[in-house]
């Protein structure tokens, strides 16, 4: 799996909103803490685990793979959140 260079990764980490970077195949290359906490709070820096947890959110995964814009609902902490 390809990785972002250090400078790009620093920029991704500095953004407060949830952000994920994908390659052309739809694989996660990097994400910031806000996105990781949203999808897989216990994954830490483990991109593989984050990818696996992302499968629990099919509507989000579909939008990411198809590079669609739109609102995604995610159930978290017994509440539905919209992103």
C-alpha positions as CSV (number, residue, x, y, z in Angstrom):
1,X,0.0,0.0,0.0
2,X,1.4,3.4,-0.9
3,X,1.8,6.1,1.8
4,X,1.6,9.8,1.8
5,X,4.9,11.7,2.2
6,X,5.5,13.3,5.6
7,X,4.5,16.8,4.5
8,X,1.2,15.7,3.1
9,X,0.5,13.6,6.2
10,X,1.2,16.6,8.5
11,X,-1.4,18.6,6.5
12,X,-4.0,15.8,6.8
13,X,-3.4,15.6,10.5
14,X,-3.8,19.4,11.0
15,X,-7.3,19.5,9.6
16,X,-10.0,19.4,12.3
17,X,-12.8,18.0,10.1
18,X,-12.8,14.3,9.4
19,X,-10.6,13.6,6.4
20,X,-9.6,10.5,4.6
21,X,-7.2,10.1,1.6
22,X,-7.8,7.3,-0.8
23,X,-5.8,5.9,-3.7
24,X,-7.3,5.3,-7.2
25,X,-8.4,1.8,-6.0
26,X,-10.3,3.2,-3.0
27,X,-7.8,2.0,-0.4
28,X,-7.2,4.3,2.6
29,X,-3.8,5.9,2.4
30,X,-4.1,8.2,5.3
31,X,-6.7,9.8,7.5
32,X,-6.7,12.3,10.3
33,X,-7.7,11.7,14.0
34,X,-11.2,13.0,13.5
35,X,-11.9,10.4,10.7
36,X,-10.3,7.6,12.7
37,X,-12.3,8.4,15.8
38,X,-15.5,8.5,13.7
39,X,-15.0,5.1,12.0
40,X,-12.7,3.1,14.3
41,X,-11.9,4.9,17.6
42,X,-9.8,2.0,18.8
43,X,-7.7,1.5,15.6
44,X,-5.1,4.2,16.4
45,X,-2.7,4.4,13.5
46,X,-3.6,0.9,12.1
47,X,-4.9,1.7,8.6
48,X,-5.7,-2.0,8.0
49,X,-7.9,-2.1,11.0
50,X,-9.5,1.2,10.0
51,X,-10.2,-0.3,6.5
52,X,-11.9,-3.3,8.2
53,X,-14.0,-1.1,10.4
54,X,-15.0,1.1,7.5
55,X,-16.9,-1.9,6.1
56,X,-19.4,-1.4,9.0
57,X,-20.5,1.8,7.3
58,X,-21.6,0.7,3.8
59,X,-23.1,4.0,2.8
60,X,-19.9,5.9,3.7
61,X,-17.8,3.3,1.9
62,X,-19.9,3.5,-1.2
63,X,-19.6,7.3,-1.3
64,X,-15.8,7.1,-0.8
65,X,-15.3,4.5,-3.5
66,X,-17.5,6.4,-6.0
67,X,-16.1,9.7,-4.9
68,X,-19.6,11.0,-4.4
69,X,-20.5,14.1,-2.5
70,X,-23.4,14.0,-0.1
71,X,-24.6,13.4,3.4
72,X,-23.9,10.2,5.1
73,X,-25.6,9.1,8.3
74,X,-23.6,7.2,10.9
75,X,-24.9,5.7,14.1
76,X,-22.5,6.4,17.0
77,X,-23.1,6.3,20.7
78,X,-26.8,5.4,20.3
79,X,-27.3,8.6,18.1
80,X,-27.4,9.1,14.4
81,X,-24.9,11.7,13.1
82,X,-24.9,13.2,9.7
83,X,-21.8,14.1,7.8
